[in-house]
Amino acid sequence: MNKFLFSILLGCAVLQAQPGINLQIVRDIRLQNLKRDYTGSTIRFIVPGSTSVMGVLKDVTDKNFIISHNGSPAVY
């Protein structure tokens, strides 16, 4: 019974906390982490149209990824 009650209370707490999350702040943190952890590393991602892109990450901005693809910069 105690485990069940605890599970219900925990579920309610998690669901109530979700609307308070600012999605822009989460996005900015993820972009900062991507830039910090992967600049200079080879990355691969999918762009709209299901095209796979691979290159060395040079910079991350609010709107774009800048990678070196075949020796020249490309913006996605």
C-alpha positions in Angstrom: 0.0 0.0 0.0 2.8 2.4 0.9 4.6 1.8 -2.4 1.4 2.4 -4.3 0.7 5.6 -2.5 4.3 6.8 -3.0 4.0 5.9 -6.8 0.9 8.0 -7.1 2.3 11.0 -5.3 5.6 10.8 -7.3 3.6 10.6 -10.6 1.5 13.6 -9.6 4.6 15.6 -8.7 6.3 14.9 -12.0 3.2 15.7 -14.0 2.7 19.0 -12.1 6.3 20.1 -12.7 6.2 19.6 -16.5 4.2 22.7 -17.4 6.7 24.9 -15.6 9.6 23.9 -17.9 10.7 26.7 -20.3 11.4 24.9 -23.6 13.6 27.7 -24.9 15.9 27.4 -21.8 16.1 23.6 -22.3 17.0 24.2 -26.0 19.7 26.7 -25.2 21.3 24.4 -22.7 21.3 21.5 -25.2 22.9 23.7 -27.8 25.6 24.9 -25.4 26.3 21.3 -24.4 26.5 20.3 -28.1 29.0 23.1 -28.8 31.1 22.4 -25.7 31.3 18.7 -26.1 31.4 18.2 -29.9 33.2 21.2 -31.5 36.0 19.7 -33.5 34.5 16.3 -33.5 32.9 14.4 -36.5 29.2 14.4 -36.2 26.4 12.9 -38.2 22.7 14.1 -38.2 19.6 13.9 -40.4 18.3 17.1 -42.1 14.7 17.5 -43.4 14.1 15.2 -46.3 15.9 12.3 -44.5 19.3 13.2 -45.9 22.2 12.2 -43.7 25.0 14.8 -43.2 28.4 14.1 -41.7 31.3 16.5 -41.0 33.4 18.2 -38.4 31.4 20.5 -36.1 32.9 24.0 -36.3 30.3 26.1 -34.5 26.7 26.1 -33.1 24.5 29.1 -33.2 20.9 29.7 -32.2 19.7 28.9 -35.7 22.5 26.9 -37.4 25.1 24.2 -37.2 28.3 25.0 -39.0 30.3 22.0 -40.1 33.3 21.3 -42.3 32.1 19.0 -45.1 34.8 17.9 -47.6 37.1 20.8 -46.4 34.6 23.6 -46.9 32.1 25.1 -44.3 28.5 24.2 -44.7 25.6 25.7 -42.7 22.6 23.6 -41.6 
